[in-house]
Amino acid sequence: MTKLYLGSFALLSVGLIAGILLTGTPTSPAEVPALSNSTTLPSLTSKPQRDADARSRIEALEAELASVSARLKRLESRELISSDNADDEAPASSAESINVFGAPTEPVAVVDGLVAAGLDSFTAEQIARRVSESQLAQLELRDKAIREGYLGSEQYREERAAVRDQQVRVRDEVDESTYDRYLYLSGQSNRVAVSSVMLGSAAEQSGVEAGDVLIRYEDNALYKPGDIRGLTTQGEKDELVDLTLLRNNNQMTVSVPRGPLGVRLSAIRINPDDD
């Protein structure tokens, strides 16, 4: 929307400049309407002054157009980086997106959350350090790609995939119970809720309803909407798998065929001690 507005403004500026050049002061006596001898001439600005005013307006519009062009280039650069940062596996319907190259996690927040979840401070600090080092590697790769001009290229995607394979996540460093408490106590979402179910979908046929909270897919705990997408694409399509959910504070399990569930998901936060 911003680019559309700026682009329209740029076109309007060009039109105004062209209009001034084409409809400026008269160029020949024939263009000036004849006046009778009895007509009193109004006070008119001299032609040199009018020309100077017109040049000033043109220069001002040209300066504004140059400014708009520069802003458009900055926006295009930001969009390139933003689109490249977006995680390929984040579901379009989720309320949260996973951004591998997003803002680094605050180490203090990681340490405080892990300590609150029951880890000793030394272990928590070591985990936070490994997570920070992993994120620094990701940021350095992006910075290098921008500097050398290959951001968004096949080379960058391959290097990014290699960095992802080495990514250190808090989730991989602690057990499920500790990670669940860590998410909740650090103010992050830790549950996946069903906002709506598509008619005729696998979820509807298996009895999944809007308002259900999804707990596990097979043996995998679910904390983020993005967790579902990665799991439904594994294994054999249409093989039946167990989906554990919470409905009206009652836990139940239904069987669903592996593949798209056909649900819209949202991230919510629930105290694990209340499950």
C-alpha positions as CSV (number, residue, x, y, z in Angstrom):
1,M,0.0,0.0,0.0
2,T,2.8,2.4,0.8
3,K,4.6,1.7,-2.4
4,L,1.3,2.2,-4.4
5,Y,0.8,5.6,-2.7
6,L,4.4,6.7,-3.3
7,G,4.2,5.5,-6.9
8,S,1.0,7.4,-7.5
9,F,2.6,10.5,-6.0
10,A,5.6,10.2,-8.3
11,L,3.4,9.9,-11.3
12,L,1.4,13.0,-10.2
13,S,4.6,14.9,-9.7
14,V,5.7,14.1,-13.2
15,G,2.3,15.2,-14.6
16,L,2.5,18.5,-12.7
17,I,6.0,19.2,-14.1
18,A,4.8,18.4,-17.6
19,G,1.7,20.6,-17.2
20,I,3.8,23.5,-16.1
21,L,6.1,23.2,-19.0
22,L,3.2,22.8,-21.5
23,T,0.8,25.4,-20.1
24,G,3.3,28.1,-18.9
25,T,3.2,31.7,-20.1
26,P,2.0,32.5,-23.6
27,T,4.6,32.1,-26.3
28,S,3.1,34.3,-29.0
29,P,1.0,37.4,-29.2
30,A,-1.7,35.4,-31.0
31,E,-2.3,33.5,-27.8
32,V,-3.1,36.7,-25.8
33,P,-6.8,37.7,-26.1
34,A,-7.4,41.1,-27.7
35,L,-8.4,43.9,-25.4
36,S,-10.4,46.9,-26.3
37,N,-9.0,50.4,-25.8
38,S,-11.4,51.0,-23.0
39,T,-10.3,47.9,-21.1
40,T,-8.3,48.6,-18.0
41,L,-5.3,46.3,-17.8
42,P,-4.9,44.6,-14.4
43,S,-1.6,44.7,-12.6
44,L,0.4,41.8,-14.1
45,T,3.6,40.3,-13.0
46,S,6.4,40.7,-15.5
47,K,7.2,37.9,-17.8
48,P,10.7,37.4,-16.3
49,Q,9.2,37.1,-12.9
50,R,6.6,34.6,-14.1
51,D,9.4,32.6,-15.7
52,A,11.4,32.6,-12.5
53,D,8.4,31.5,-10.5
54,A,7.7,28.7,-12.9
55,R,11.3,27.5,-12.7
56,S,11.2,27.6,-8.9
57,R,8.0,25.5,-8.9
58,I,9.6,23.0,-11.3
59,E,12.8,22.8,-9.3
60,A,10.7,22.1,-6.1
61,L,8.7,19.4,-7.8
62,E,11.9,17.8,-9.2
63,A,13.4,17.8,-5.7
64,E,10.2,16.2,-4.3
65,L,10.3,13.6,-7.1
66,A,13.9,12.7,-6.3
67,S,13.0,12.3,-2.7
68,V,10.0,10.0,-3.5
69,S,12.3,7.9,-5.8
70,A,14.8,7.5,-3.0
71,R,12.1,6.4,-0.6
72,L,10.8,3.9,-3.1
73,K,14.3,2.3,-3.4
74,R,14.6,2.1,0.4
75,L,11.2,0.4,0.6
76,E,12.1,-2.1,-2.1
77,S,15.3,-2.9,-0.2
78,R,13.4,-3.5,3.0
79,E,10.8,-5.7,1.3
80,L,13.6,-7.8,-0.2
81,I,15.1,-8.4,3.2
82,S,11.7,-8.9,4.8
83,S,10.5,-11.4,2.2
84,D,13.8,-13.3,2.4
85,N,13.6,-13.5,6.2
86,A,10.1,-15.1,6.2
87,D,10.2,-18.7,7.2
88,D,9.2,-21.0,4.4
89,E,7.4,-23.4,6.7
90,A,5.3,-20.9,8.6
91,P,1.6,-21.5,7.8
92,A,-0.3,-18.7,6.3
93,S,-3.2,-19.2,8.6
94,S,-1.3,-19.1,11.9
95,A,-1.4,-16.2,14.2
96,E,2.3,-16.4,14.7
97,S,5.1,-16.7,12.1
98,I,8.5,-18.3,12.7
99,N,11.2,-15.9,11.7
100,V,14.6,-17.7,11.7
101,F,16.4,-14.4,11.0
102,G,14.2,-12.2,13.2
103,A,15.2,-10.1,16.1
104,P,17.6,-12.1,18.4
105,T,16.2,-13.5,21.6
106,E,17.2,-11.5,24.6
107,P,19.7,-13.7,26.5
108,V,18.5,-12.3,29.9
109,A,14.9,-13.3,29.0
110,V,16.0,-16.8,28.1
111,V,18.0,-17.2,31.4
112,D,15.2,-15.7,33.5
113,G,12.6,-17.9,31.9
114,L,14.6,-21.1,32.2
115,V,15.5,-20.4,35.8
116,A,11.8,-19.7,36.5
117,A,11.0,-23.1,34.8
118,G,13.3,-24.9,37.3
119,L,16.8,-24.9,35.7
120,D,19.8,-23.8,37.7
121,S,21.3,-20.5,36.7
122,F,24.6,-21.9,35.3
123,T,22.8,-24.3,32.9
124,A,20.3,-21.6,31.9
125,E,23.2,-19.2,31.0
126,Q,25.0,-21.9,29.0
127,I,21.8,-22.6,27.0
128,A,21.3,-18.8,26.4
129,R,24.9,-18.5,25.2
130,R,24.5,-21.3,22.7
131,V,21.3,-19.8,21.4
132,S,22.9,-16.4,21.0
133,E,25.9,-17.8,19.1
134,S,23.5,-19.6,16.8
135,Q,21.5,-16.4,16.1
136,L,24.7,-14.4,15.6
137,A,25.7,-16.9,12.8
138,Q,22.4,-16.3,11.2
139,L,22.7,-12.6,11.3
140,E,26.3,-12.7,10.0
141,L,25.2,-14.7,7.0
142,R,22.4,-12.2,6.2
143,D,24.9,-9.3,6.6
144,K,27.4,-11.0,4.3
145,A,24.8,-11.7,1.7
146,I,23.6,-8.1,1.6
147,R,27.2,-6.8,1.5
148,E,28.2,-9.1,-1.4
149,G,24.9,-8.7,-3.2
150,Y,23.6,-12.3,-3.3
151,L,20.7,-12.0,-0.8
152,G,17.8,-14.0,-2.2
153,S,19.9,-16.0,-4.6
154,E,20.3,-19.8,-4.7
155,Q,23.7,-19.5,-3.0
156,Y,22.1,-17.7,-0.1
157,R,19.3,-20.2,0.2
158,E,21.8,-23.0,0.4
159,E,23.9,-21.3,3.0
160,R,20.8,-20.4,5.0
161,A,19.7,-24.0,5.0
162,A,23.1,-25.0,6.3
163,V,22.9,-22.5,9.1
164,R,19.4,-23.7,10.0
165,D,20.7,-27.2,10.3
166,Q,23.1,-26.0,13.0
167,Q,20.5,-23.8,14.7
168,V,20.4,-24.1,18.5
169,R,16.9,-23.8,20.0
170,V,15.9,-23.7,23.6
171,R,13.3,-26.4,22.8
172,D,16.1,-28.8,21.9
173,E,18.1,-28.1,25.0
174,V,15.5,-29.0,27.7
175,D,12.7,-31.6,28.3
176,E,9.1,-31.0,27.2
177,S,7.8,-30.0,30.7
178,T,10.6,-27.5,31.3
179,Y,10.2,-26.0,27.8
180,D,6.4,-25.7,28.3
181,R,6.9,-23.9,31.6
182,Y,9.7,-21.7,30.1
183,L,7.4,-20.5,27.3
184,Y,4.5,-19.7,29.7
185,L,6.7,-18.0,32.3
186,S,8.6,-15.9,29.7
187,G,5.3,-14.6,28.3
188,Q,5.2,-16.6,25.1
189,S,2.4,-18.7,23.6
190,N,2.6,-22.4,24.4
191,R,-0.6,-23.8,22.9
192,V,-2.3,-24.2,19.5
193,A,-6.0,-23.4,19.4
194,V,-8.4,-24.2,16.5
195,S,-10.1,-21.0,15.4
196,S,-12.2,-22.6,12.6
197,V,-12.6,-25.9,10.7
198,M,-13.0,-26.1,7.0
199,L,-16.1,-28.0,5.7
200,G,-15.3,-31.4,4.3
201,S,-11.7,-31.3,5.8
202,A,-9.9,-34.1,7.5
203,A,-10.3,-32.3,10.8
204,E,-14.1,-32.0,10.4
205,Q,-14.5,-35.7,9.4
206,S,-12.4,-36.7,12.5
207,G,-14.5,-34.6,14.9
208,V,-12.2,-31.7,15.5
209,E,-14.1,-28.5,16.5
210,A,-13.4,-24.8,16.7
211,G,-12.2,-24.1,20.2
212,D,-10.3,-27.3,20.6
213,V,-6.7,-26.9,21.9
214,L,-4.3,-29.2,20.1
215,I,-1.8,-30.9,22.5
216,R,0.1,-33.6,20.5
217,Y,0.3,-34.9,16.9
218,E,1.5,-38.5,17.2
219,D,4.2,-38.4,19.9
220,N,5.1,-34.7,19.2
221,A,4.1,-31.9,21.6
222,L,2.6,-28.9,19.9
223,Y,3.5,-25.4,21.1
224,K,3.2,-23.2,18.0
225,P,1.0,-23.3,15.0
226,G,4.1,-23.9,12.8
227,D,4.6,-27.2,14.5
228,I,1.6,-28.7,12.7
229,R,2.8,-28.0,9.2
230,G,6.1,-29.7,9.6
231,L,4.5,-32.9,11.1
232,T,1.7,-33.3,8.6
233,T,4.2,-33.5,5.7
234,Q,6.1,-36.3,7.3
235,G,5.5,-40.0,6.9
236,E,3.0,-41.5,4.4
237,K,0.1,-39.4,3.2
238,D,-3.3,-40.5,4.6
239,E,-1.9,-42.8,7.2
240,L,-3.9,-42.5,10.4
241,V,-2.2,-40.7,13.2
242,D,-3.3,-39.8,16.8
243,L,-4.2,-36.2,17.5
244,T,-4.5,-35.3,21.2
245,L,-6.6,-32.3,22.0
246,L,-8.2,-30.5,24.9
247,R,-11.9,-29.7,24.8
248,N,-13.8,-28.2,27.7
249,N,-10.9,-29.1,30.0
250,N,-11.2,-32.7,28.9
251,Q,-8.3,-34.4,27.1
252,M,-9.3,-36.7,24.2
253,T,-7.6,-38.4,21.2
254,V,-8.9,-38.6,17.6
255,S,-7.5,-40.3,14.5
256,V,-6.7,-38.1,11.5
257,P,-5.2,-38.9,8.1
258,R,-1.7,-37.5,7.7
259,G,-1.9,-34.4,5.5
260,P,-3.5,-31.0,5.8
261,L,-6.0,-30.9,8.7
262,G,-8.0,-28.1,7.2
263,V,-8.1,-25.8,10.2
264,R,-7.3,-22.2,11.0
265,L,-5.0,-22.0,14.0
266,S,-4.1,-19.4,16.6
267,A,-1.4,-19.3,19.2
268,I,-2.6,-19.0,22.8
269,R,-1.0,-19.1,26.3
270,I,-2.1,-21.5,29.0
271,N,-0.5,-22.2,32.4
272,P,0.8,-25.8,32.1
273,D,-0.1,-26.4,35.8
274,D,-3.8,-25.9,34.8
275,D,-3.9,-28.7,32.2
